[in-house]
Amino acid sequence: MLVRHHHLRLDPSTRGRMNDSKSYAASQPRGEVMIGGTVDDVVERNSPHSLRATR
């Protein structure tokens, strides 16, 4: 599947997790996947199954 991303949303608290300072949340390790929301278009797909939007 080929997807074109138009927008990536990261929670504001993510900024504080991107460094090693003391925080209520654990720091985000460098090179690890960050959780966020996206707005995308499916450009190409190889599956005959229909696509549904998720929220």
C-alpha positions as CSV (number, residue, x, y, z in Angstrom):
1,M,0.0,0.0,0.0
2,L,1.3,3.4,-0.9
3,V,0.1,6.2,1.4
4,R,0.7,10.0,1.1
5,H,0.7,11.7,4.5
6,H,-0.6,15.3,4.6
7,H,-0.6,16.0,8.3
8,L,1.0,14.5,11.4
9,R,-0.4,15.4,14.8
10,L,1.7,14.9,17.9
11,D,0.3,15.5,21.4
12,P,1.9,18.6,23.0
13,S,3.2,16.5,25.9
14,T,5.4,14.7,23.3
15,R,7.8,17.7,23.3
16,G,8.6,17.1,26.9
17,R,9.3,13.4,26.3
18,M,11.9,14.2,23.6
19,N,14.6,15.1,26.1
20,D,16.0,13.5,29.2
21,S,14.7,16.1,31.7
22,K,12.7,14.9,34.7
23,S,9.0,14.5,33.8
24,Y,5.9,12.7,34.8
25,A,6.2,10.6,31.7
26,A,9.2,8.5,30.6
27,S,11.5,9.9,27.9
28,Q,11.0,8.8,24.3
29,P,14.1,6.7,23.3
30,R,15.8,8.0,20.2
31,G,15.0,5.9,17.1
32,E,11.8,4.5,18.6
33,V,8.3,4.9,17.0
34,M,6.3,8.0,18.2
35,I,2.5,7.7,18.5
36,G,0.5,10.3,16.7
37,G,-2.4,10.8,14.3
38,T,-2.3,11.4,10.6
39,V,-4.4,12.6,7.7
40,D,-3.6,10.5,4.6
41,D,-4.6,9.6,1.1
42,V,-4.2,6.0,-0.2
43,V,-2.4,6.4,-3.5
44,E,-2.1,2.7,-4.4
45,R,-3.2,-0.5,-2.9
46,N,-2.9,-4.2,-3.8
47,S,-5.8,-5.6,-1.7
48,P,-9.3,-6.1,-3.1
49,H,-10.8,-5.4,0.3
50,S,-12.5,-2.1,0.9
51,L,-10.9,0.6,3.1
52,R,-12.6,2.3,6.0
53,A,-11.7,5.4,8.0
54,T,-10.7,4.9,11.6
55,R,-10.8,7.4,14.4
